[in-house]
Amino acid sequence: LGMSLIAGCALTPQSYDERVAAGYAAVAITNDTATTLVIGETISKDDGRKVLDQTRTAREALDVASSLSGQVGEDKLTSALGILRAAQDTLCAKNETDPNCIALRARSQP
């Protein structure tokens, strides 16, 4: 019971490594949402590709950030998360009320 309760709680990432890990998780959630919206024909394949390109760039920035520390790492992490937020905005700007976008916003706040 204890572990399932902990697993169900949304904890805000605190440490640098936790925030990097949350960034990777948010990239995966964003990619899954893009795929779902393309399959459901909510967005075009071209728009889906644009989002995947943005999340690929965010993931690459997270890769760099994960190898850094201090202010340089923080700056790269901030940049990566900004790219990710832009991808999410691109994905859901015209679909804010879509349940997939609502879930994305709720689940991917690194």
C-alpha positions as CSV (number, residue, x, y, z in Angstrom):
1,L,0.0,0.0,0.0
2,G,2.7,2.4,0.9
3,M,4.6,2.2,-2.4
4,S,1.5,2.5,-4.5
5,L,0.5,5.5,-2.5
6,I,3.9,7.1,-3.1
7,A,3.8,6.2,-6.8
8,G,0.5,7.9,-7.1
9,C,1.6,11.1,-5.6
10,A,2.9,13.8,-7.9
11,L,6.1,15.1,-6.2
12,T,7.7,18.3,-7.5
13,P,11.3,17.6,-8.6
14,Q,13.7,19.4,-6.4
15,S,17.3,18.4,-7.1
16,Y,19.0,19.1,-10.4
17,D,19.0,15.4,-11.3
18,E,15.3,15.1,-10.4
19,R,14.5,18.0,-12.7
20,V,16.6,16.6,-15.6
21,A,14.8,13.3,-15.1
22,A,11.4,15.0,-15.0
23,G,12.4,16.8,-18.3
24,Y,13.0,13.4,-19.9
25,A,9.7,12.1,-18.7
26,A,7.9,15.2,-20.0
27,V,9.6,14.7,-23.4
28,A,8.2,11.1,-23.5
29,I,4.7,12.3,-22.5
30,T,4.8,15.1,-25.1
31,N,5.8,12.6,-27.8
32,D,3.1,10.2,-26.8
33,T,0.5,13.0,-26.9
34,A,1.7,14.1,-30.3
35,T,1.3,10.5,-31.6
36,T,-2.2,10.2,-30.1
37,L,-3.3,13.5,-31.6
38,V,-1.9,12.5,-35.1
39,I,-3.6,9.1,-34.9
40,G,-6.8,10.7,-33.8
41,E,-6.5,13.2,-36.7
42,T,-6.7,16.1,-34.2
43,I,-3.4,17.5,-35.7
44,S,-1.8,16.9,-39.0
45,K,1.2,14.5,-39.5
46,D,3.2,17.6,-40.5
47,D,2.4,19.3,-37.2
48,G,3.2,16.1,-35.3
49,R,6.6,15.9,-37.0
50,K,7.3,19.6,-36.0
51,V,6.5,18.7,-32.4
52,L,8.7,15.6,-32.5
53,D,11.6,17.7,-34.0
54,Q,11.2,20.2,-31.1
55,T,11.2,17.4,-28.5
56,R,14.2,15.8,-30.1
57,T,16.0,19.2,-29.7
58,A,14.8,19.4,-26.1
59,R,16.1,15.9,-25.4
60,E,19.5,16.7,-26.9
61,A,19.7,19.8,-24.7
62,L,18.7,17.6,-21.7
63,D,21.5,15.2,-22.6
64,V,24.0,18.0,-22.5
65,A,22.5,19.4,-19.3
66,S,22.7,16.0,-17.6
67,S,26.5,16.1,-18.1
68,L,26.9,19.5,-16.6
69,S,26.6,21.0,-13.2
70,G,26.5,24.4,-11.5
71,Q,25.1,27.5,-13.3
72,V,26.1,26.2,-16.7
73,G,24.0,23.1,-16.1
74,E,21.1,25.2,-14.8
75,D,21.2,27.4,-17.8
76,K,21.2,24.5,-20.2
77,L,18.4,22.8,-18.3
78,T,16.3,26.0,-18.4
79,S,16.9,26.2,-22.2
80,A,15.9,22.5,-22.6
81,L,12.7,23.0,-20.6
82,G,11.9,26.2,-22.6
83,I,12.2,24.2,-25.9
84,L,10.0,21.5,-24.4
85,R,7.3,24.0,-23.4
86,A,7.4,25.5,-26.9
87,A,6.8,22.0,-28.3
88,Q,3.9,21.6,-25.9
89,D,2.5,25.0,-26.9
90,T,2.8,24.1,-30.6
91,L,1.1,20.8,-29.9
92,C,-1.9,22.1,-27.9
93,A,-2.3,25.7,-28.8
94,K,-5.3,25.0,-31.0
95,N,-6.5,22.0,-28.8
96,E,-6.4,23.3,-25.3
97,T,-9.7,21.6,-24.4
98,D,-8.6,18.2,-25.9
99,P,-8.4,15.7,-23.0
100,N,-5.0,14.6,-24.2
101,C,-3.7,18.2,-24.0
102,I,-5.2,18.7,-20.6
103,A,-3.5,15.5,-19.4
104,L,-0.2,16.6,-20.9
105,R,-0.3,19.9,-19.1
106,A,-1.2,18.2,-15.8
107,R,1.5,15.5,-16.1
108,S,4.5,17.2,-17.5
109,Q,5.5,20.2,-15.5
110,P,9.2,19.6,-14.7
